[in-house]
Amino acid sequence: MLFNKRLRKFFNRDLTDEMIWKEIINEGSLQNIHQLRTLNPEAARALIHLEKRMQLLSLGITELSAEVAAELARYPGEKIFLNCVTSISPEAAKAISQFKGVKLMFNGLKTVSLPVLGRLSLYKGALYLDGAEALEFSEEETRRAETVFSNLQFSKLSMTALKKTTPSMLKAMALFPNQLELNGIETLSEQDSEILAEHPGKILVLKGIKNLTIDMAKLFSRYKGFLYLNGAETVDEGLLGIISRCPEEFTFFTPAVKKRIEAYKKDVAQKEDLYREERLYHEQFQQEIKDKEALLLAEFEQFELIIKSSPVRDEPVEAEDPFIKPIDEEIIEDIELNLNYKISQKRNRIDELLVKGFYNLSEEETNEYNTLQVEIEQLNDEIRKTLDVLVERKELGSVVFNSSEDLVSYLKQMSMVLEESGTLDDIEKVDILGSSFVEDDGVLEPAYKISKKVYSDNNQTPIEGDGFQFTVVEG
């Protein structure tokens, strides 16, 4: 507009368009070309061989007939700017579509109809419709609009003044097969983002968007081409994770957004390091548990070996208690194996959760992790109770044990005492079953007592001593 004002003092108001046409045709003069409002075919035919910068036409020509458009289409240059043309017929659009140059501008058009776009479809250069604020088609013409846009051959379609779109309009435009510029759009809903993500072109330019919101997540995660978002100054926190995984060479941001992305990546790297340390600690902890289980199993196997090597004595035949059912050791061992299998399954699930990263777990996954830890501890308690059932009422010599813990403590204490004195007579206040002493009126008493069977013909009176008790039974 400023350029036009500067040229007004050069206007010769006595000249008409017809007089200027004659100057172009007869004299080859372009001195007053900036005053043109219309062209006839003959003047256009002469003009294209004289004018080397066809953008001068944008200063004044407001009307474009099909005949003039056909003559201008033969221009051998690369660009034609017709930015003052406010309306164009489908016939004129079809004629100008024969232009072989790289750029064709109609930025003076305020609206664009489907018939005009359809006639322009043969043009293969970059088409600029940056003044168009609306596309003229109804909801009933949606299918037709999709067909038109999918068959356009422009190397680039720019419609930067288009701000308001409907889902059907955006869906049709997204079918355009090449570079699409929609810099007038300032926000994208989740539905809009999903539609544009299906754009088959290699470049999508959205410089009008100022804030990158979480609604644009599908666009970033699905779009396969280049994304230009040079106008965005802010980005939602929830979108940073998705953006940070986009290849840098396929996405263009402002320095402010790039700074946020770099800070996010650095924070994620620190959390990943911490996660690896915690995972290593978890693995070491699990290994320690396995080592302790292996040690306990070895001690239990040693106990079984002692049981088997002990001399067999003929015990008095006792009447079976009808209320006590015999213990089937094979069933109990199957129970133990089943419990260990369940523990293994829960540990595998914990490992699957930790693969995602402790800080990446959702609230539901975190609760599941804590629940699995508690369930594993409960299963370990069940295993210990099962082992107690296996050990219960087994005898070493004539000493009766009521649990596996009593057995292990007994073996350790016996080993220590025999090495020091070689006799049981020197044991003073030592709980050979591993139990703690309890204090009763200031006197230390063992928490457990040992019952030892002594064979006699006629005496069944218990014999008590310091820290032990013998019961004489018939042999």
C-alpha positions as CSV (number, residue, x, y, z in Angstrom):
1,M,0.0,0.0,0.0
2,L,2.9,2.4,0.8
3,F,4.4,1.6,-2.6
4,N,1.1,2.6,-4.3
5,K,1.0,5.9,-2.4
6,R,4.5,6.7,-3.6
7,L,3.6,6.0,-7.2
8,R,0.5,8.3,-7.1
9,K,2.6,11.4,-8.0
10,F,3.7,9.6,-11.1
11,F,0.2,8.9,-12.2
12,N,-1.0,10.7,-15.4
13,R,-4.7,10.9,-14.8
14,D,-5.3,11.9,-18.4
15,L,-4.2,8.4,-19.5
16,T,-6.8,5.6,-19.9
17,D,-6.1,1.8,-19.9
18,E,-6.6,1.8,-23.6
19,M,-4.0,4.5,-24.1
20,I,-1.5,2.5,-22.0
21,W,-2.2,-0.7,-24.0
22,K,-1.3,1.2,-27.2
23,E,2.0,2.4,-25.6
24,I,2.8,-1.3,-24.8
25,I,1.7,-2.7,-28.2
26,N,2.9,0.1,-30.5
27,E,5.9,1.6,-28.7
28,G,6.9,-1.3,-26.4
29,S,6.8,1.2,-23.6
30,L,6.2,0.2,-20.0
31,Q,6.5,3.7,-18.5
32,N,2.9,3.8,-17.3
33,I,2.3,0.1,-16.6
34,H,1.8,0.8,-12.9
35,Q,-1.5,2.6,-13.7
36,L,-3.1,-0.4,-15.4
37,R,-6.4,-1.6,-14.0
38,T,-7.3,-3.9,-16.8
39,L,-5.6,-5.7,-19.7
40,N,-6.8,-6.8,-23.1
41,P,-5.3,-10.0,-24.7
42,E,-3.3,-8.1,-27.3
43,A,-1.6,-5.9,-24.7
44,A,-1.0,-9.0,-22.5
45,R,0.7,-10.7,-25.4
46,A,3.1,-7.9,-25.9
47,L,3.6,-7.4,-22.2
48,I,5.0,-10.8,-21.5
49,H,7.9,-10.3,-23.9
50,L,8.7,-6.8,-22.5
51,E,8.2,-7.2,-18.7
52,K,10.9,-9.2,-16.9
53,R,9.2,-8.8,-13.5
54,M,5.6,-9.7,-13.8
55,Q,5.0,-8.8,-10.2
56,L,4.3,-5.2,-11.4
57,L,0.9,-6.5,-12.4
58,S,0.0,-6.8,-8.8
59,L,-0.1,-3.0,-8.5
60,G,-3.3,-2.5,-10.4
61,I,-5.0,-5.2,-12.3
62,T,-8.2,-6.2,-10.5
63,E,-9.9,-8.2,-13.2
64,L,-8.7,-11.2,-15.1
65,S,-10.5,-12.6,-18.1
66,A,-10.0,-16.1,-19.5
67,E,-8.4,-14.6,-22.7
68,V,-5.9,-12.4,-20.8
69,A,-5.1,-15.3,-18.5
70,A,-4.3,-17.5,-21.4
71,E,-1.9,-14.9,-22.8
72,L,-0.2,-14.4,-19.4
73,A,0.2,-18.1,-19.0
74,R,2.7,-18.0,-21.8
75,Y,5.0,-15.8,-19.8
76,P,8.5,-17.4,-20.0
77,G,9.6,-16.1,-16.6
78,E,9.3,-17.9,-13.2
79,K,6.8,-15.7,-11.3
80,I,3.5,-14.0,-11.9
81,F,2.0,-11.9,-9.1
82,L,-1.7,-11.0,-9.6
83,N,-2.3,-9.8,-6.0
84,C,-4.9,-7.1,-6.9
85,V,-7.2,-9.5,-8.6
86,T,-10.2,-9.8,-6.3
87,S,-12.2,-12.4,-8.2
88,I,-11.5,-15.0,-10.8
89,S,-13.7,-17.2,-12.9
90,P,-13.2,-21.0,-13.3
91,E,-12.4,-20.4,-17.0
92,A,-9.7,-17.9,-16.2
93,A,-8.4,-20.2,-13.5
94,K,-8.1,-23.0,-16.0
95,A,-6.3,-20.8,-18.5
96,I,-3.7,-19.4,-16.0
97,S,-3.1,-23.0,-14.8
98,Q,-1.0,-23.6,-18.0
99,F,1.7,-21.3,-16.6
100,K,5.0,-23.2,-16.4
101,G,6.8,-21.0,-13.8
102,V,7.5,-21.8,-10.2
103,K,5.3,-19.3,-8.4
104,L,1.8,-18.0,-9.0
105,M,0.2,-15.5,-6.5
106,F,-3.5,-14.6,-6.1
107,N,-3.3,-13.0,-2.6
108,G,-6.1,-10.5,-3.4
109,L,-8.7,-13.3,-3.4
110,K,-10.8,-13.2,-0.2
111,T,-12.6,-16.4,-0.9
112,V,-11.8,-19.5,-2.9
113,S,-14.4,-21.8,-4.4
114,L,-14.1,-25.5,-5.3
115,P,-14.6,-24.9,-9.0
116,V,-11.7,-22.4,-9.1
117,L,-9.4,-24.7,-7.2
118,G,-10.4,-27.6,-9.4
119,R,-9.5,-25.6,-12.6
120,L,-6.2,-24.5,-11.0
121,S,-5.3,-28.1,-10.2
122,L,-3.1,-28.5,-13.4
123,Y,-0.6,-25.9,-12.2
124,K,2.5,-27.6,-10.8
125,G,4.3,-24.6,-9.2
126,A,3.7,-23.0,-5.8
127,L,0.3,-21.4,-5.5
128,Y,-0.2,-18.6,-3.0
129,L,-3.7,-17.7,-1.8
130,D,-2.6,-15.8,1.3
131,G,-5.5,-13.4,1.2
132,A,-8.2,-16.1,1.3
133,E,-10.1,-16.1,4.6
134,A,-12.6,-18.8,3.7
135,L,-13.2,-21.8,1.4
136,E,-16.6,-21.8,-0.2
137,F,-18.1,-25.2,0.1
138,S,-21.0,-26.7,2.2
139,E,-21.1,-29.8,4.3
140,E,-22.9,-31.5,1.4
141,E,-19.9,-30.8,-0.8
142,T,-17.4,-32.3,1.7
143,R,-16.8,-35.4,-0.4
144,R,-16.2,-33.3,-3.5
145,A,-13.8,-31.0,-1.6
146,E,-11.8,-34.1,-0.5
147,T,-11.5,-35.2,-4.2
148,V,-10.4,-31.7,-5.3
149,F,-7.7,-31.3,-2.7
150,S,-6.3,-34.9,-3.2
151,N,-5.9,-34.2,-6.9
152,L,-4.2,-30.8,-6.7
153,Q,-0.7,-30.8,-8.2
154,F,0.8,-27.7,-6.7
155,S,4.2,-28.1,-5.3
156,K,3.1,-25.9,-2.5
157,L,-0.3,-24.5,-1.3
158,S,-0.1,-21.4,1.0
159,M,-3.3,-20.1,2.7
160,T,-1.9,-18.0,5.6
161,A,-5.0,-15.9,6.1
162,L,-7.3,-18.8,6.8
163,K,-7.9,-18.7,10.6
164,K,-11.2,-20.5,11.1
165,T,-11.6,-24.0,9.9
166,T,-14.2,-26.8,10.4
167,P,-13.3,-30.5,10.8
168,S,-14.6,-31.2,7.3
169,M,-12.7,-28.4,5.7
170,L,-9.4,-29.4,7.5
171,K,-9.9,-33.0,6.6
172,A,-10.2,-32.0,2.9
173,M,-7.2,-29.7,3.0
174,A,-5.1,-32.4,4.8
175,L,-5.5,-34.6,1.7
176,F,-3.3,-32.1,-0.3
177,P,-0.3,-34.3,-1.3
178,N,2.5,-31.6,-1.1
179,Q,3.7,-28.8,1.1
180,L,0.9,-27.2,3.0
181,E,1.1,-23.8,4.7
182,L,-1.6,-22.8,7.1
183,N,0.0,-20.0,9.1
184,G,-3.3,-18.3,9.9
185,I,-4.3,-21.2,12.3
186,E,-3.4,-20.2,15.9
187,T,-4.7,-23.1,17.9
188,L,-5.3,-26.8,17.2
189,S,-7.8,-29.0,19.0
190,E,-7.1,-32.7,19.6
191,Q,-9.4,-33.5,16.7
192,D,-7.6,-31.0,14.4
193,S,-4.2,-32.4,15.4
194,E,-5.4,-36.0,14.6
195,I,-6.6,-34.8,11.1
196,L,-3.5,-32.9,10.2
197,A,-1.3,-35.9,11.3
198,E,-2.7,-37.8,8.3
199,H,-1.4,-35.1,5.8
200,P,0.5,-37.2,3.2
201,G,2.8,-34.3,2.2
202,K,6.4,-33.9,3.3
203,I,6.1,-30.5,4.9
204,L,3.5,-28.9,7.1
205,V,3.9,-25.2,8.1
206,L,2.0,-23.9,11.1
207,K,3.9,-20.7,12.0
208,G,0.7,-19.0,13.5
209,I,0.6,-21.3,16.5
210,K,2.0,-19.5,19.6
211,N,1.6,-22.3,22.2
212,L,2.3,-26.0,21.8
213,T,-0.5,-27.7,23.8
214,I,-1.0,-31.3,24.8
215,D,-3.9,-31.4,22.3
216,M,-1.2,-31.5,19.6
217,A,0.3,-34.7,20.9
218,K,-1.1,-36.9,18.0
219,L,0.4,-34.5,15.4
220,F,3.9,-34.8,16.8
221,S,3.7,-38.6,17.4
222,R,2.2,-39.5,14.0
223,Y,3.2,-36.9,11.4
224,K,5.9,-38.4,9.1
225,G,7.2,-35.2,7.4
226,F,8.8,-31.8,8.4
227,L,6.9,-29.7,10.9
228,Y,7.6,-25.9,11.0
229,L,6.4,-24.3,14.2
230,N,8.7,-21.3,14.2
231,G,6.1,-19.1,15.8
232,A,5.6,-21.0,19.0
233,E,7.1,-19.4,22.2
234,T,5.7,-21.8,24.9
235,V,5.1,-25.5,25.2
236,D,3.0,-27.4,27.7
237,E,4.8,-29.6,30.2
238,G,2.9,-32.7,29.2
239,L,4.0,-32.4,25.6
240,L,7.7,-32.1,26.3
241,G,8.2,-35.9,26.5
242,I,6.7,-36.4,23.0
243,I,8.5,-33.5,21.4
244,S,11.9,-34.5,22.8
245,R,11.6,-37.8,20.9
246,C,11.0,-36.2,17.6
247,P,14.1,-36.1,15.3
248,E,15.5,-32.6,15.4
249,E,16.0,-32.4,11.6
250,F,12.3,-32.9,11.1
251,T,11.0,-30.3,13.5
252,F,11.7,-26.5,13.6
253,F,11.1,-24.5,16.8
254,T,12.0,-21.1,18.2
255,P,15.0,-20.8,20.6
256,A,12.7,-20.5,23.6
257,V,11.0,-23.9,22.9
258,K,14.4,-25.5,22.1
259,K,15.7,-24.4,25.4
260,R,12.8,-26.0,27.2
261,I,13.3,-29.3,25.3
262,E,17.0,-29.4,26.2
263,A,16.3,-28.8,29.9
264,Y,13.7,-31.6,29.8
265,K,16.2,-34.0,28.1
266,K,18.8,-33.3,30.8
267,D,16.3,-33.9,33.6
268,V,15.2,-37.2,32.0
269,A,18.9,-38.3,31.7
270,Q,19.4,-37.6,35.4
271,K,16.3,-39.6,36.3
272,E,17.5,-42.5,34.1
273,D,20.8,-42.6,35.9
274,L,19.0,-42.7,39.3
275,Y,16.8,-45.5,38.0
276,R,19.7,-47.6,36.9
277,E,21.3,-47.2,40.3
278,E,18.1,-48.3,42.0
279,R,17.7,-51.2,39.6
280,L,21.2,-52.3,40.4
281,Y,20.5,-52.1,44.1
282,H,17.3,-54.1,43.6
283,E,19.2,-56.8,41.7
284,Q,21.8,-57.0,44.4
285,F,19.2,-57.2,47.1
286,Q,17.4,-60.0,45.2
287,Q,20.7,-61.9,44.9
288,E,21.3,-61.6,48.6
289,I,17.9,-63.1,49.3
290,K,18.7,-66.0,46.9
291,D,22.0,-66.6,48.6
292,K,20.3,-66.7,52.0
293,E,17.7,-69.1,50.7
294,A,20.4,-71.3,49.2
295,L,22.3,-71.3,52.6
296,L,19.1,-72.2,54.5
297,L,18.4,-75.0,52.0
298,A,21.9,-76.4,52.5
299,E,21.4,-76.4,56.3
300,F,18.1,-78.1,56.0
301,E,19.6,-80.8,53.7
302,Q,22.4,-81.3,56.2
303,F,19.8,-81.8,58.9
304,E,18.0,-84.4,56.7
305,L,21.4,-86.2,56.3
306,I,21.9,-86.3,60.1
307,I,18.4,-87.7,60.5
308,K,19.0,-90.4,58.0
309,S,22.4,-91.4,59.5
310,S,21.1,-91.5,63.1
311,P,20.7,-95.1,64.6
312,V,17.1,-96.4,64.5
313,R,15.6,-97.2,67.9
314,D,12.6,-99.2,68.6
315,E,10.2,-96.8,70.0
316,P,7.3,-97.9,72.2
317,V,4.2,-98.4,70.1
318,E,1.8,-95.6,71.0
319,A,-1.8,-95.5,70.2
320,E,-2.7,-93.3,67.3
321,D,-4.6,-90.2,68.2
322,P,-7.8,-90.3,66.1
323,F,-7.9,-86.5,66.0
324,I,-4.4,-86.1,64.5
325,K,-4.0,-86.7,60.8
326,P,-0.7,-88.1,59.5
327,I,1.4,-85.5,57.6
328,D,2.0,-86.2,54.0
329,E,5.5,-84.7,53.3
330,E,5.1,-85.0,49.5
331,I,2.0,-82.8,49.6
332,I,3.8,-80.2,51.8
333,E,6.8,-80.2,49.5
334,D,4.4,-79.6,46.5
335,I,2.9,-76.7,48.5
336,E,6.4,-75.2,49.0
337,L,7.2,-75.5,45.3
338,N,3.9,-73.9,44.4
339,L,4.6,-71.0,46.7
340,N,8.1,-70.5,45.2
341,Y,6.5,-70.5,41.8
342,K,4.1,-67.8,42.8
343,I,7.0,-65.7,44.2
344,S,8.9,-66.1,40.9
345,Q,5.9,-64.9,39.0
346,K,5.5,-61.8,41.2
347,R,9.2,-61.0,40.9
348,N,9.1,-61.2,37.2
349,R,6.2,-58.7,37.2
350,I,8.3,-56.4,39.4
351,D,11.1,-56.6,36.8
352,E,8.6,-55.8,34.0
353,L,7.5,-52.7,35.9
354,L,11.1,-51.5,36.6
355,V,12.0,-51.8,32.9
356,K,9.8,-48.7,32.3
357,G,11.8,-46.7,34.9
358,F,10.7,-46.2,38.5
359,Y,9.9,-42.5,37.8
360,N,7.9,-43.4,34.7
361,L,5.5,-45.7,36.5
362,S,1.9,-44.5,36.7
363,E,0.1,-44.2,40.0
364,E,-1.7,-47.5,39.3
365,E,1.6,-49.3,38.5
366,T,3.3,-47.9,41.6
367,N,0.5,-49.3,43.8
368,E,0.9,-52.6,42.0
369,Y,4.6,-52.6,42.7
370,N,4.1,-52.0,46.4
371,T,1.4,-54.7,46.6
372,L,3.7,-57.2,44.9
373,Q,6.4,-56.6,47.5
374,V,4.0,-57.2,50.4
375,E,2.6,-60.4,48.7
376,I,6.1,-61.8,48.2
377,E,6.9,-61.3,51.9
378,Q,3.6,-63.0,52.8
379,L,4.5,-66.0,50.5
380,N,7.9,-66.2,52.2
381,D,6.2,-66.4,55.6
382,E,4.0,-69.3,54.2
383,I,7.2,-71.1,53.0
384,R,8.7,-70.8,56.5
385,K,5.5,-72.1,58.0
386,T,5.6,-75.0,55.6
387,L,9.2,-75.9,56.5
388,D,8.2,-75.8,60.1
389,V,5.6,-78.4,59.4
390,L,8.2,-80.6,57.7
391,V,10.6,-80.3,60.6
392,E,8.0,-80.5,63.4
393,R,8.3,-83.6,65.6
394,K,11.4,-84.8,63.9
395,E,14.0,-86.1,66.4
396,L,17.8,-85.8,66.5
397,G,18.8,-88.6,68.9
398,S,16.2,-88.2,71.5
399,V,15.8,-84.4,71.3
400,V,12.4,-83.3,70.0
401,F,12.2,-80.1,67.8
402,N,9.1,-78.1,67.2
403,S,10.3,-75.9,64.3
404,S,13.1,-75.5,61.8
405,E,14.5,-72.5,63.7
406,D,14.9,-74.7,66.8
407,L,16.8,-77.2,64.7
408,V,19.2,-74.7,63.1
409,S,19.9,-73.0,66.5
410,Y,20.5,-76.4,68.1
411,L,23.0,-77.5,65.5
412,K,25.0,-74.3,65.8
413,Q,25.0,-74.3,69.6
414,M,26.0,-78.0,69.8
415,S,28.9,-77.4,67.4
416,M,30.1,-74.5,69.6
417,V,29.8,-76.2,72.9
418,L,31.4,-79.5,71.9
419,E,34.4,-77.8,70.4
420,E,35.0,-76.0,73.7
421,S,34.5,-78.7,76.3
422,G,33.5,-81.9,74.5
423,T,30.7,-82.5,77.0
424,L,27.2,-81.3,77.8
425,D,28.1,-80.9,81.5
426,D,29.9,-77.6,81.0
427,I,26.9,-75.8,79.3
428,E,25.7,-73.0,81.6
429,K,22.8,-70.9,80.8
430,V,23.1,-71.7,77.1
431,D,19.9,-72.1,75.1
432,I,20.9,-74.8,72.7
433,L,17.7,-74.3,70.7
434,G,18.6,-70.7,69.8
435,S,15.8,-69.2,72.0
436,S,16.4,-66.2,74.3
437,F,16.5,-66.5,78.1
438,V,13.6,-64.9,79.9
439,E,13.9,-63.4,83.3
440,D,11.5,-64.6,86.0
441,D,11.8,-62.8,89.4
442,G,15.4,-61.9,88.6
443,V,16.4,-65.5,87.5
444,L,17.2,-66.2,83.9
445,E,15.2,-69.1,82.5
446,P,15.4,-70.5,79.0
447,A,12.4,-69.8,76.7
448,Y,12.4,-73.5,75.6
449,K,13.1,-76.7,77.5
450,I,14.6,-80.0,76.2
451,S,12.8,-83.2,76.8
452,K,15.2,-86.2,76.8
453,K,14.0,-89.7,77.1
454,V,15.9,-92.0,79.5
455,Y,15.0,-95.7,79.5
456,S,14.3,-97.3,82.8
457,D,12.3,-100.3,83.9
458,N,10.4,-98.8,86.8
459,N,10.9,-95.0,87.1
460,Q,9.0,-92.4,85.1
461,T,9.6,-89.4,87.3
462,P,11.1,-86.3,85.4
463,I,14.6,-85.4,86.3
464,E,15.2,-81.7,86.1
465,G,18.5,-79.8,86.0
466,D,19.9,-76.3,85.3
467,G,18.6,-75.5,81.8
468,F,17.3,-79.0,81.0
469,Q,14.7,-81.6,81.9
470,F,14.9,-85.4,81.4
471,T,11.9,-87.6,81.4
472,V,12.4,-91.3,82.2
473,V,10.2,-93.6,80.2
474,E,9.9,-97.3,79.9
475,G,12.2,-98.9,77.4
